[in-house]
Amino acid sequence: MKEYLKTALLFLTVSVAQAQQVHPDAQYAQAELIQQKANGFKGIWYMNQPSNDEYVYKYSGGLAVYPANHRPFAVYAKKVNKTFFVFGGTDDQNSTLLHNVSYYDHKTGKLANPVILLDKKTTDAHDNPVISIDDKGHIWIFSTSHGIARPSYIHKSKKPFDIEAFETVAATEIVDGKEQPFNNFSYFQVYPIKGKGFIALFTKYNKSSHRVIGFNTSKDGQHWNEWKILAHIEDGHYQVSAEADGKVGVAFDYHPKGKGLNYRTNLQYLETSDFGKTWKTISGETVQLPLTESKNPAVVHDYASEKLNCYLLDMTFDQKKNPAILVISSKGFQAGPGNDPRNWTLYRGLNKQWQSGIVTTSDSNYDMGSVYADSDNKIKVIGPTVDGPQAYNPGGEVAMWVSGDGGINWKKERQMTENSEMNHSYVRRPSHAKPDFYSIWADGHGRKPSESFLYFSNDKGDVFKLPRNSSDAMITPEKVN
C-alpha cells in the first residue's frame, strides 16, 4: 500500500504538469476540427529514430493503423451491418496527421469516403485515433497523444451510426478527488461494457518519461473516474488488451531499468470481469495493484532470463473467453539479421495455465499481425511474415497462418500479397470482425518517405485495395488477388 501511495503521489504531481503542458497557450498547436470529406484513403507515412545504417530507420513505413497498443481501429455494428473504422490519414504531401473515419457497408461491399475529423498538427503516427461505439450507437473517436507534449481529444457522433458530424466532448477525470480536464492520454485501448459504460487502458508518462500503464472507467464517456495504475515495474511498460462479454484481459511487458526504452522484455497477463474492481492472473489469483516487481504472479514467460526482447502484437479471447496472446521475440532492437530469429509465438490460457507454439519467424521486430480464434482448435494469424521488398524493415508480404490444434502447430495457408513494391505492415483485426471485412492494414516504403495505400481482406485471404483519390460518396474497392 505504501508503494501504491508513493506512485499515486508521483502521478498527482505529473498530472498537474501535464495539464499545464497541454493548455491552449502551450507552444504546441491545438488540433483543428475539420469535418469534411477526405476524397480518398491516404495513409500516413511515419518513421522513428534514424539508424544510420542500410535500414535507415529503427522503424518506418505506412503506419495508418499503428501502433499495436492502440485499439480498436475498427468495430462491427450489428444493428446497421457496418464496420466503422478510423485511421491515420494525411494530405498529398504527408505534411500532417489527419484523423479519418469511414465504414464498410456489408450489404453493398462498398466503403464510405472518409470524413476528416481532426488535423492533429503533427506527423507522429503515435497520435493515431481509436474508435468505439456506445450502447445507443454513437460513435466515439479518441485522439491520442505521444507523451505529454500535445493534447488529446474525445469526439462523439451527433447521430447514432453516423460519421458526418461530431461534437467535441469536454471530458474530465478525477485527480486527487477533484475533476480535472481529461486531455492527455497515450496508447489508448477502449471497450464499451453493456450497461456500465467504457473501460479504457492507457499510458501516462511520468517525469522520467517512463510509460506507466493503468486504466480508467466512465459511465458516459465524458466523466471519467480516477486512473488506477496496473503496473510500474522498473522503467515502465507497453500493453495490449482485449474484451469479450465484459471480460477484459491485458498483456504487458516491462523496460529493464537503465537499459533505455528500446529494450522491452517478459510477457505478463492480468484480467478483470468486474469493470476493473479486481484483477486476476490466469490461475485465478487476485493481485494487489500496482505490480512493481519483475518477479510477480502475472508472468507468462520470462524472456528476461533468456536475454530476449518481447514485442507485443495482439490479443483476443476465444469462444470460452480464454486469452490468446501473440508476441515476437528477438535478440535486440536494431534492424537486421544480427537479431534473428524473430519468433512469432502464440500463448493461450487454457485450464488456468499457459500453453504456447511458434507460429513462424519474420525479419523485423515491428512486423505486427493479428490473431483470430475461430474455434477452440482453429486459430489464425494474419500478418506480414513473408520477406518484403524492403527486407528487415517493418512489414513485408502478408500471409495467413492456421493452427488446427489450438495454437501448437502451424502451417501457412495462403500468401495474401506478393510482388509488392512496398512493405505491408500492421495488420489489424476489427472488433467483432465479420468474414468480408476481416483485417485492415496499410503499405509504405521501409527506407524512404512514400505514398501509403490502405487495404482490407476477407477471411479467405482475398485482398482489396482502397483508392487514394476518389470523389464518390461510396467507394468500390479494387480486388488485388
N, C-alpha and C positions, 0 to 999 in steps of 0.2 A: 504493500500500500504506500509505503514511504517513497518507493521508486516511481510509482504512478503519479503521486502528487508532485514530485520533482519534475517529471516530464510534462505534466499538465501546466505547471507554473512557467516552464520554458516556453510553451506554446501560447500562453496568455501574453507574454512579452512579445513574441514574434507576431501574433495576430495584430497587435497594435501597429507594429512596424509595417506589416502587410497593408493594413488599412491606409496608412499614410502613403505607401508607395503606389497604391492604385487609385489614389484620389484624382479627380478630373484635372487638377492643376499639376499633376506629376509630369515628368519630362516625356513619358511615353504617351503617344496619342491614343485617345479613346477610339474604339471601333466605331464604324459608321453603319447605321442601319440602311440597307439598300432596298430590299424587297422589289426586285424586278427580274424579268426573265434572263437566264444566262445565255440563251441561244446556243445550246450545246453543252457537252460534257468535257470540260477542260480540267484535267487533274494537275495538282501542284507538283512541281519538281523541287526536291529539297536535298541538301547534303549536310553532313555533320562531321566536323573535325578533319581538315586536310591531313593526309597521312604522309605526304612527301615520298611516295613510292609509286610503283606502277599501277596501284589500285586507286590512287588519287585521294580518296576519302575513307574515313572509318566506315561510313555507310552513306548511301545516296540512292537516288532514283525517283520513280513515280510513286509518291507516298500519299496518295489521296485518302487512303483508309488506314493510315498509320497513326499511332503505334499499337502494338498488341495490347497495351494497358488502357486503351480507350475502348469502351464497349457499352451498348451495341452501336454499330453503324447502320444497321438495318433491322426493321421489325415488321413481321407479318401481322396484318389486322384482318381477322376472320370476317368481321361484320361487313366489310366493304370489299373483301377479297383482293387486297392490295398489299404489297410490301413497300413500306415507306423507308427511305434511306437518306443519309447525309454523306457528304464527302468534302474533302479539302479541294476547292477549285481555285482557279486563278484566271488571269487575263492572257491575252496573246503574248505578252512579254514576260510572263511569270513574275510579275512585279509585286504581287501582294497575294495574301491568302483570303479567298472568298468562301464563306460557308454556304454551301449549296444544299438544297433539299429537293427530293424528287420522289417518285414512286413507280413501281412496276404494277401494271394492271393485269392480273392473272387471267381475266376474262378475254382480253383482246391481245395480250402478248406485247403491248406497247408500253413505253415509258414516258412520263410527263417531262416536258422540257424543264430543266431545273429552275428553281427560284433561288436567286442570290439573296440570302437573308442578311448577311453581315460581311463587311470588309474588316478583317481583323487587324489591319495595319501592321502586318508582319509577313515574312515569308517562311516562318518557322512552322513546320508541319506538326510539331508538338501541340500547337494550338488548334488542331482539327476538332470539329464538333462531334457530339454523340447525340442519339435520339431516343426518345421514349414516348409511349402513348398511355394516357391515364384511363381510368375506368369509364370515363364519359367520351373517350375517343379524341380528346385534344392531344395534339402533337407537341411535344416538348423538345426543344433544342438547347443543349447545354454546351456552351462555348468555352472550352478550357483555356488555360494559360500555362506556359512552360516556366515554372517558378513564380516569383512574386513581382517580376518587372512589369507585367501587363495585367489589365483587368480581365476577369471572367464575366460571362453573361448567361442569363437564362431567358429564353423566349417561349411563348406558348401560342399555339394557333388560335385565332379568334373563333374559328368554327371547327367542329369535330371532323376529323379525317380530311382536312383541307389545308393545302400548302400555300395558298395565295396571300394570306395576310396573317401576321404575327404581332403580338404585343410584348413589350419588354416587361419582365417580372422583376419587381424591386424586392429581391429576396433578402432574408435576414437569417442569421444563425445566432445561437446563444453562446456567448463568450463570458465566462466568469459571472453567470447569472443574468447577463444583460443582452438585449438584442443588439447585434452589430450587422452592418451590411455583409451579405454573403456574396462577395465579389472577387474572390480569388480561390481557384481550385485547380489542381493538376491531375492528369491521368484519371479522368472521371469514368466511373462504371456504375450505371444506374438501372434499377429494376423497379417496376411498379408491382406492388403486392396488393392483390384484390382486397378491398375493404379497409386497407391500412394506410396506403399512400406510397411513398417512394423510400427505398433504401439505396444509398449510394456509397460506394467505396472509392476513396480518392486519396491523394497525397498532399501533404503540406510540407513545405521546405522550412527547416529551422535555420538559425543564424549561421550555422556551419555549412549550409547548403545540403544537408543530409535530407534524403527523401524518407519521410516518416509516414507510414500507412495507417489509415483508420477508416471510419465510416460515420455516416450521419443518417438520420431519418426525418421525414417530413410528411405530415398528413395531407398537405395541399400543394406541395412544390414551391411554395413561397416562404413559409415559415419553417425553418429548419431548427432542429434541436441542437444539443451540444455535441460537437465532434468527439468521438471516442477513439483512442489510439489502439490499434490491433497489435502492433509490434514496433519496437525501436531497438534493434539489435545492432551493435557496433555502429557502422556508418550509414545505415538505412536500407531501403528495400525497393523492389518493384513487386507488383501484384497483378494477377489476372483472376477473374471470377466468373461465376455462372449462377443462374437462378432457375428453379423448377418448382412450380406449385407452392411458392412461399419459402422454399428452402434455398439458402444462399451459401455457396462454397467459395473459398478464396485460397489460391495457391500463391506462395510468395518465396522470394529468395532473400539474401542479405549481402551487403557490401562489407567485406572484411576491413577491419579498422586499419587506416593508414595506407591502404593499397590503391586508393583512388576509385572513382565511381565507374570506371570501365570494368572493374572486377566485380562479378556477382556469382554467388555460389549457393549450394544447398537448395533443396526443394522442401517446402513446408506447406501444411494444409490445415485449415480450420473451416467449420461450418456452423450455421445457425438456422434454426427452424422457428424462432420466436421473435422475428423482427429485430435481431441484434441484442436481445437481453442476455442470452448465454451463447457461448461459443465452445464447440467441442472438437475433439480430434476424430479420426476415422474410427477409432475403437470405442467412441462414446464418452471419453474422459472430458469433463468440463475443465477449461483452463481459466486461470486468472489473468486478465489483461492489465497492462500490455506485456507481451513477451519481450524479454530483454536479454536473454542468453542464447547463444547459438546452439547449445545442447538443450533441447526442450521437447515436450511431448508431441509437438506438431510436425517434427521432422519426418519426411517421407523417404528422402535419400540424402546421405551425407556425401555430397560432391566435394566438400572442402577437404576431407581426408584423402581424396583421390587427386587433389590439386587440379580440379577441373572447374571451369566456369559453367554456370547453368543459365540458359536463356529461356524465359517463359514464353510459350507460343499461344496456347489456347486451353480452354477448359469447357467441359459440358457435363451434363448429367444424362444417364441412360433412363429407360422407362421406369426403373425401380428406384430412381433418384440416387444411384451410385455415381460418384465422381469419376471423370476421366480427364487426365491432365497430360498435355503434350509439351515437351521441352526439347531443346537442343543443348548438348554438352560439347565443350571443346577445351583445348589446352590454353587458350588465351584469347584476348580481344582483337588482336591485329588480324587484318585480312591476309589471305594467302595460305598455301599448303602447309606451312610450318605448324599450324594449329589443328590440322586434321588428326584423327577423324572427327567430324561433327555429326554425332549420332542424334537422330530423332528418336526419342523414347516416349512411349505412352505408358502412363501409370494409371491403374484402375483400382478403386477402393471396393473390394468385394469381401463380404463376410467379415467386416471390421478389420481387414488387413489389406496390404498393398501387393499387387502383382504388376509386373512390367514386361515389356517386349520392345525390342528395337525395330522401328518401322523401316528406316533407311538411313542413308547419310546424304549430306549435301555440302556445298562449298563455301557457305557464309553463315556466320552467327545470326545474321538478320534475314535468313530465309524463312519467313513466317507463313505458316499454314494453319488450317483449322481441322478439328476432329468432329466426326458425326457418329452418334450412337444410334444406328438404325434399328438394332435389336440387341438382346443380351449378348449374342455371339457375333453379329455382323457389325464391325466398326470400320469407318472410313476415315482416311486422312487425305485432304486435298491441299497441295502446296507446291511451290517452285523447287522441287527436289532434283530436277534434271539440270545439268550444267547449261547455262545460257550463253548468249553471245559475249557478255562481259563476265568471264569466269572469275570467281572469288569476290565479285561484288554482290550486293544483296539481290536476291531473286534469281530467276532463270526460267526454264520451261516448266509449265505446270503439269503435274501428274496426279492421278488418283490411285491411292493405295488402299487395299482392302484386307481385313483380317476376318476369317470365319470362325476363329476360336476365342473371341473375346479380347483380342489385342496382343496375343503372344507371338504368333507367326503372321507374316505379312507378304503380300505379293503386289506388284504393280499391275493394276487392272487396265489402265489406259493412260497414255501420254496425251494431254489435252491441248497443248500448244507445241509447235515445232517450227524451226527455221525462222525464228523471230529476229528482228533487228535490234530489239531492246529487251532487257530483262523484265519479266513479270514478277511482281512482288506483293506481299501482304494479302493473301487470300483470306477473306473474312466470311464467316457463316452468319447469315441473318438469324435473329431470334425467332424461333418457331418456323424455321426455314421450310418452304414448300418445294416440291420436286422441280418446278420450272424456273425458280429463281433461288438457286441453292448456294451460290457463292458469288462474291463480288471482289474485284481487285483492280489494280492499275499497272501500267508498264512505264518504263523510262530508262534512259541510258545510265549505266552504272558509273561512268567515268567523266561525264561532262553534262552540262545543262541540256535539256531536251524538252520537246513536247511530251505530254503524258496522256494516254488514252485510258478509258475505263472499259472493263469487261465484266460479264457475268456468265455463269454456267448453269446448266440443269444438273439433276442428279445422275444422269447418264454420262456426263462429261462433255456434252456439246457446249461450245463456247460462242459467245455473242459479243460483238464489239459495238461500242456506243460512239456516235459521231461527235467530233469536237465542235462542229459548226452545224447548226440547224435552227430554222425559224418555225418549224412545225410545233404545234401545241402538244401533240402526242407523237412520239418518235418510234419508228420501227427499227429494231437493232439489226445489225449485219451478222449473219452466221459465218464463222471463220473456219470451221472444220466440220 
